[in-house]
């Protein structure tokens, strides 16, 4: 069974930084393109960053230049470094695959709250 565990969220002031981590098990991680998603209250979940098995990265325009996704295949973990945070980045952040059908169940996510 797939198990995704996100961590690293918290409360931070605008302009601050956080580093999120996602530990994955139950998948062949090194063969999986991974992504970070976020869902703000009353909004649909959106994909904000992806990283392929080869390490190619892509970002939503809203986070480009501020967020960096990375992965460590040795420990089945994907990271999201978030700098210059804005109040509009406030959301629950999840990781999941970035290609094909998403893994079920989703992890519990990690809450990021950015105060102005």
Order of alpha helices (4+ residues) and beta strands (2+ residues): beta-beta-beta-beta-beta-beta-beta-beta-beta-beta
